[in-house]
Amino acid sequence: MTVETHGFQTEAKQLLHLMIHSLYSNREIFLRELISNASDAADKLRFEALSDNALYDGDSDLQIKIDLDPDAGIITLHDNGVGMSKEEVIENLGTIAKSGTAQFLNTLSGDQRKDAQLIGQFGVGFYSAFIVADKVVVETRRAGASDNQAVRWTCEGEAEYSIEDIEKPSRGTSITLHLKDDALEFASQLRVHNIVKKYSDHIGIPVAIRKPDPDAEENTEAPVYKYEVINKATALWTRPRNQITDEEYKEFYKHITHDFVEPLVWSHNRVEGKLDYTSLLYVPGHAPFDLYNRDVARGLKLYIQRTFIMDDASQFLPSYLRFIRGVLDSNDLPLNVSREILQHSPAVDSIRSALVKRVLDMLDKMAKESPDDYDKMWKEFGTVLKEGPAEDYANRERIAGLLRFATTKTEDEKETTSLADYLSRMKEGQEKIYYLVADNMIAARNSAYLEVFRKRNVEVLLLTERLDEWTISHIHEFEGKVLQDIAKGELEDTILTDDSENKDSNGEKKQASSELIDKIASCLSDKVETVRETRRLTDSPACLVYAEDALSPQMRKLMEAAGQPVPTDKPTLEINVHHPLINQLSKEEDTERCADLVSLLYDQAVLSAGDQLDNPSLFVRRLNQLLFEGAS
């Protein structure tokens, strides 16, 4: 018999070390994880047996058995699920097939409590066995393989593991844990019984523990055992809601997600009629480590007529709701359904539409009834939810109501204001919802574009995340109020103007000198579309304003960084004719100096808009010259 020795993948070795040292205070979860994996193996066998019933090999009674040997300090879990081949053993137990592993490990700090939370965010699974065991032996045989095609995998929690070919008379997997001296409590029947009831009562297949048979004859030489089922062995989502406790819902979530953190909220719903299905949807308490990796498969666990079909049926929820976890059990889809069929099924479209509505209802209810939980959800998944208005046109206003923003009325960078909150604080006569796009919060709060809004005490949404402008461009209006970028177009709202301020002592309106505007326009004819008097500025001399349909400087930078062609849009230069610099410029008679001052004024407006100068050194030279003349 040949024994092969393999080294762990580097990341697996590091995570294995953390399993042993960072999760000491929550050791009992190892049993939950191993039972969950065994349950998944049973589900996968059921699915494969749909097309090849011979895989059952006369044994379709799927179950998980637990054997305990307190004297030897050994606990063994048996399942008769799908099992693994040699190649699958090496792939599943010798590596961590999850994207972002190395990046995840780089975030670990060495603080056991914080690292334990991170590990829960990443997922534990099989490696949790090493929390309590210093040696783990896995014996497994793939369904459909012969007796002599079984494999034994052995590891003592170090950098290496061994694999050897063995004979195994039955399919499935047996995991034997040789417990550490300080973990012998987990070989106790009472302890294991309580853990299974606590964490795995909802598992859809029986979990049985081996016990001495009290009815056996006393004169037998060897002890006689029987298996006693511990859990209810009924899929949780099939039970009536009024018979399920909150703790059971939470433990079921941990079962299907391998997560440590409890969900924020869930929705359990049975639909009968034209379509017949049951859904159990959860909003997680935190984001998975690879949330923004679009290559990672995500979606609901799909069951058809209680039969497991796939782990990641992404067709039932749009991408912007990819953080939702849960189970969908349908009676209307065929058992031999494929991903291709799901993409072209009217039933799937109907279920998807209903599930989206249910998730949005769940989030809306949470926002109204549990604002603290909603704040947690927004912190973890807000950026993903911002993809919604562009992706889901039919629900864009509902999604818009779920978005949160920082504004000029909030004190920090936290996004806590909804559009409904904004509407409730609008000034009488205000016609639009105003927003400002900037590179960061400091730039936003000090932007020249806010001057007239501060003076009139009009609230402005501050958009500083990269996705914000793209998101807001797909909303257009909310509850009848149009959204407007304050750096684009003309400000026509009457609450932003006061005619009395534009009148001189004789009651006539002050007007900017047309000669000055013509002079500035001639100097900047190749850079701006036009020059006009501003209604935005109260303290700054000038600003750039783009057309309503033009790209902002922030969006232009994003497109350029992505290598996309960027159209050439000339902005409008607005000048504050009441500013001393503009008055000084109107008096300047030296043509060359006037051109330099106009160029300097334009460059300042470019920087204030968050854009980059074409020739920064020329700007510095002109500014230095102006400072020198002022000092002289």
Secondary structure by P-SEA (a helix, b strand, c coil): cbbbbbbccaaaaaaaaaaaccccccccaaaaaaaaaaaaaaaaaaaaacccccccccccccbbbbbbbcccbbbbbbbccccccaaaaaaacccccccaaaaaaaaccccaaaaaaaaaaaccccccccccccbbbbbbbccccccccbbbbbbccccbbbbbbbbbcccbbbbbbbccccccccccaaaaaaaaaaccccccbbbbbbcccccccccccbbbbbbbbccccccccccccccccaaaaaaaaaaaccccccccccccccccccccbbbbbbbccccccccccccbbbbccccccccccccccccccccccccccbbbbbccccccccaaaaaccaaaaaaaaaaaaaaaaaaaaaaaccaaaaaaaaaccaaaaaacccccccaaaaaaaabbbbccccccccccccaaaaaaacccccccccccccccaaaaaacccaaaaaaabbbbbbbcccaaaaaaaaacccccbbbbcccccccccccccccccccccccbbbbccaaaaaaaaaaacccccbbbbbccccccccbbbbccccccaaaaaaaaaaccbbbbbbbbbbbccccaaaaaaaacccaaaaaaaaaaaaaaaaaaaccccccaaaaaaaaaaaaaaaac
